[in-house]
Amino acid sequence: KEIVFGELGYAREALTSYATFAELKASGALPAQIRFQVSLPSPINPVALFMPDEADRRRVFPAYEAAMLREVGQICTAIPHHQLAIQWDCCVEVFAYEGLRPLPWDDQEGGLKDYAARLGAAAPPDVEMGWHLCYGDRRHTHIIEPKDLSVTVTVGNLMVAASGRPAAWLHVPAPRERHDAEYFAPLKNLAIGETELYLGLVHTTDGIDGTRQRLAAAS
């Protein structure tokens, strides 16, 4: 309870960037209907990735989460809701279900549901919210390569359902080498209602041909 985080900087940077966004919209350089998206690492990610000791993670996590949710509140107070979209970038949540690193609570599934509900409640309902599930980016490669999308589908279903609000989108990865139907097959178990699914099919390293191969397999 004695651990307190001050300003994390996310709100400050978002508001600086939004000023530019608003100027571009006012000038007609950006379409009127688009929103300003703020992508944030979900609070467990900095704590879990940079604190190797599990006991330390459990002590620090509540204070860091509170600080991050304050930043989201500041963003939502300063930016008109109809102009704003929040994306939670979730990596450690996926790693936990891959067996790489436990989440900082005893009941992994129940704790993740409660956590998703807190993240969902961080922004008002008229602010769009989406979820990005990933396997990290260490020197432009995943920290581990998924065998298929089964873990991502499991975590996505859980977090979208538990967030207590409609999700505008769910974004999941498609590694460059995976243009086989088996990788995408678990998508048949996706249960996210009206939420839009975004697949990361485009890679700069294999261009249009590679993108078309992944698109065909996913379709």
VEXFI-295424 format. One record per residue (C-alpha): x, y, z. Coordinates in pm, whole numbers, plus 32768, in hexadecimal, padded with zeros to 4 digits. Layout:
XYZ;...
This chain:
800080008000;812C80E58020;818680BF7EAE;810F81E87DE1;815582387C75;8145839E7BFD;8109840F7A9A;815382FA799E;815283E57873;804F8336779C;7F45844277CB;803C855C7790;80B684C87649;7F56846F75D7;7ED985D2760C;800286667554;7FC2857D7430;7E4B85BD7437;7E8887317404;7F3086E072B9;7E1B85EC7261;7D1086F672A3;7DC787F471CA;7DDB86FD70A9;7C6A86AB70C4;7C0E881B70CF;7CDA885A6F93;7C33873A6EDC;7D7686716EC3;7CD485566F8B;7B7484CC6F50;7A6D854B7040;79F783F270B0;7B408365712F;7B9E8354729E;7CE383977354;7D67824673CD;7E3B82307506;7EE880DE7524;7F5A80877683;80117F5D7716;7F217EB87806;7FA47EED7968;80207D8A79A0;81157DA2787E;821A7E9A7902;820A7DFB7A5C;822A7C9279E7;832F7CD178DA;84187DAA79AA;83F77D0E7B05;847D7BA87B08;84157B587C6E;82AC7AE27C90;82877B617DF5;82FA7CBA7D86;82077CB57C62;80E47C6D7D4C;81487D8B7E32;817D7E8B7D20;80677E347C2E;7F3A7ED27CE3;7FEB80217CFF;805880207B94;7EFE7FBD7B1B;7E6680DB7BE2;7F5B81CF7B45;7F0D815479E6;7D96816C7A1D;7DC582D17A98;7E7783217951;7D528292788A;7C6583677958;7D30849D7906;7D2A84497793;7BB284157798;7B7A855B7853;7C45862A775F;7BE28591760E;7A798595758F;79F2843575AE;796B8426744A;7ACC846F73D1;7B7E836874A5;7BD781F67495;7CA481367598;7D627FF77544;7DED7F147652;7F287E6075D9;7F327D0C7684;80677C30766D;80A67B9D77C7;7F397B3077D9;7F7A7A5476A9;80C879DB7733;801C79697873;7F37788477AD;8067780576ED;80FF77A1783C;821E789B782E;81D97978795C;80BF79747A5D;7FDD7A9D7A93;7FFF7B497BE7;7ED57AA67C8F;7E8679497D0C;7D5079077C36;7DD6793D7AD5;7C8C79367A18;7BBC79E47B22;7CC97AEA7B55;7CDF7B2B79E0;7B657B5A79CC;7B6A7C567AE8;7C927D067A48;7BE17D1B78F6;7AB27DB079A4;7B8A7EBF7A44;7C2A7F1278F5;7AD67F18784E;7A53800B7952;7B7D80F5792B;7AD581B5780F;7969822677E9;788881577703;788C825D75ED;7A06823D75CC;7A52811E74DE;7B2D800E7573;7BEC7EF774C8;7CDA7DE0752B;7E267D88748B;7EAB7C2C74E3;80117BE57480;814D7B1974B5;823C7C3A74E2;83347CDC73F8;849E7C99744D;85727D19732D;84497CED7242;84027B8572A7;83087AEC7398;83937A8A74EB;82F8793574A7;824578C0736F;80E0784573A5;808D76F07319;7F3C777D72AF;7E39787B7321;7D9E779F742F;7E3378587559;7DE579AA74BE;7C7C79417484;7C5D78C775ED;7CE97A087680;7C287AE4758D;7ADD7A3C75DD;7B1D7A5E7751;7B8B7BCA7752;7A7E7C487664;796D7B97772C;79F57C017880;7A357D6D7828;78C97DC67867;78A97E9C772F;78997E7375B6;79EE7E4C7517;7A1C7F0673CF;7B2E7E1D7356;7C127CFA73AA;7D667CF672FF;7E337BB572ED;7F7D7B5B7242;7FC97A8B7110;813F7A3A70FD;81E47A6B6FAB;822578F86F75;80BF788E6FC4;7FEA78796E8E;7F5D77226EE4;7DF076EA6F3D;7E507632707E;7ED57771711C;7D89782570EA;7CA376FB7132;7C66775A72A1;7BB27893722A;7A7E77B67203;7A6A77BF7381;7A73793A7395;794679BC7457;795B7B37745F;78057B9C73DD;78027CD77307;796F7D257353;7A3D7D517218;7B617C6271E9;7CA47CFB7168;7DAC7C0470EE;7F157C7570D3;7F447BED6F74;80267CFA6EE2;81A17CD96F04;82907DC66E57;838E7CB16E21;82C57BDE6D2D;81E47CE46C94;80A17CB16BD6;80DA7B436B7E;810A7AD96CE8;7FE17BA66D59;7F047B006C53;7F7479A56CC3;7F1D79EE6E2E;7DD67A8E6DC5;7D7579596CFE;7DC378716E20;7D0679486F1A;7BDA79636E35;
